[in-house]
Amino acid sequence: MRILLLLLLLGGSLSASEREGLGRSFRHLAATHELTIAYFGGSITAGAGASKPAETSFRALTTKWYRDTYPDAKVTEVNAAIGGTGSDLGAFRCRKDVLDHQPDLVFVEFAVNDANAKPARIHASMEGIVRQIRKANPMTDIVFLYTVAKSTGAAYDRGEAPPAVVADEDIAEAYGIPSINIGKAIWQQIHSGKEKWETMLPDNTHPNDAGYAIYTKEITDFLTAHRGDKEEPARTMLRDPISPMPWEKARLVDASEITAEGWMHDEPAARKQFPHSISAVDPGSVLKYEFQGSVIGVYWVVAPDSGDVEWSVDGNAPKRESSWDKYALRFTRVNYKILDDSLTPGEHELTVKVLAEGQPESKGTWIRIGALLVN
């Protein structure tokens, strides 16, 4: 089976795998004249690099295809994309950012941002996403999208598929999920000499409008070909997971649910990502949180004045982590860190302490946490 999948990804002009098709969402659209589409991914799904992300990204153009093809229908777009994030954070924000909108169709795009992740992590997070969606509504269609960067395109040059794509395909094949390798279409244009990386992906990762047009054509050609798909029956039972512990119980613990002496509750600037935050600036301020699970992480703000923390679980040897990086010199954003994903399932306690000394170029010691990541 793995050989067949790799031939599909690498051979000729094939870029899509049909598997179960899209019969559920197309039949729902025909019956109700309504469709809610969630676009779940990173900055490429958000439309970074497009002249007008709300109009010329693949996300916007795919929604436009639905609205143009079904002019009498109400098509709702859910932009569930956050730049610089992978499927690991995706598993934790799936319920809030995707499932709370009750989508009929979900496009999932994390292959580029997962490029450096280990296959086991990708299996756990992507399978967790799929199982969360299917538990919430067995009739929701899912499509995996594989984009490309110059760095990941090098795998195609070697006659291979990027490791993140191979890992995603393991999940897609196991659950019958259609996948479209839209990134390979751009690579083929470059490999044939018709285009160059800089004319498609000016920063080697994010497409310009011409690149997004290629992505869109691959998607809409696939949609056109599958408008007549038969409606698959509802999945009353999930198959056994292929990863040892898929992140299907992953959740965001909102900052409003956490209290600690010396930490204050406030409203963050990044309200789209999380509505609340709990913050501390005084060195030595300690936050403790008891949780049930096997994975713990933080979802926090990276700002010019962000500091460092020392953290531990269950009183084990503390480790250091910074909520500042070089990009904070230019802009403030949200980021995340999976602190430990190898805990024995059960009750644990996380301890986080603000440190007096941070990174040399940081302007402060602020720690602003929007949520904890718990599975």
C-alpha positions, 0 to 999 in steps of 0.5 A, a space after each residue: 500500500 505504501 508503494 502505491 501511495 508514493 506512486 500516486 504522489 510522485 508519478 506523472 501529473 497525478 496530484 489527487 487521491 479520491 478515496 471516499 470522495 465528497 458525496 456527503 458535502 455535495 449532497 448536503 449542499 444540494 439538499 439544503 442550499 447551504 454549506 459551511 467550509 472550514 479552511 484549517 492550516 497555517 499562513 498559506 491557508 491564511 493567504 500570506 503572499 497574496 495581493 489580497 488574501 480575502 480575494 486572491 488566496 486559494 481559500 478565497 478563490 475556492 469559496 468563490 468557486 462554490 458561490 459561483 457554481 451554486 449561486 442560490 446557496 449560502 456558502 459560509 467560509 471559516 478562516 481557521 488559519 494561523 501562520 507559523 503553526 502546525 498540526 500539533 497546535 491544530 489538534 488543540 484548537 480544532 474544536 474552538 476554531 473549526 468544530 464550533 462552526 459546525 462545518 460540512 467540509 474541512 480542508 486541512 493544510 499543514 504539510 509545509 509547517 509540519 516539514 520538520 516534525 517527526 512522523 510520530 508527532 504528525 500521526 498523533 496530531 493529524 489523526 487527532 484532528 480527523 477523529 475529533 472532526 468525525 466524532 463531532 459529525 460523521 457526515 463532515 467531509 475532510 480533504 487534506 491539501 499538500 502545499 510546497 515550499 522550496 525546501 520541501 520541493 527538494 524531495 520531489 527533485 530526489 524522486 521522493 515525497 516530503 516526509 510530512 506528506 508521506 505521514 499525512 498520507 498514512 492517515 488519509 489512507 487509513 481513514 479514506 480521506 481525499 487528498 490533493 497535492 496542490 504543491 506538486 503542481 507548482 513543483 512540476 511547473 518549476 521542474 519543467 522549466 516553465 516557472 522559477 521558484 521566485 516567480 511562484 513563491 517569492 519568499 520560497 514558501 508563500 505563493 503570490 497570486 500566480 502561485 495561488 491560482 495554480 493551487 486553486 485550479 488543482 482544488 477546483 478541478 478536483 471539486 468539479 470532478 467530484 460533484 457527482 460523488 455518491 453520498 457515503 453512509 455515516 460512519 457510526 464507528 471510528 476505526 482503531 487508531 494507527 498512532 499509539 495515542 492520537 490527540 483526539 482529546 486535545 483541548 485549549 484550557 482558556 486563561 480565564 480558567 487558570 489562577 495564580 498569585 502574582 498573575 493577572 487576567 487581561 484581554 490580549 491583543 490577539 483576540 482571534 486566537 484567544 479571548 483571554 490571557 493570564 500574565 506576569 512580569 515579576 521574576 519568581 512568579 509561579 503558576 501551577 496547574 493540575 491536569 489530566 492527560 499525557 500532553 501539556 503545552 503553552 499557547 502564548 504571546 511572543 512580543 518584544 518584551 517577552 521573557 523566559 520561563 522555567 517549567 517542570 511537570 510533577 516536580 521533575 528537573 526544570 527546563 527553560 523555555 523562551 516566549 521571545 524570538 528574533 521575529 518579535 523584533 518586528 511584530 507581536 504574534 501568538 505562538 506555542 510550545 508542546 512542553 511534554 508529549 510523553 507523559 503517562 496518561 493520568 493526573 499531573 501538575 505543571 509548574 511555570 516560573 518567570 525568570 529574571 533574565 531573558 534573551 539579550 535583545 528582549 525588552 522585558 520579562 513578560 509572560 502572557 499565556 492565552 491557553 494551556 494545551 492539554 490532551 
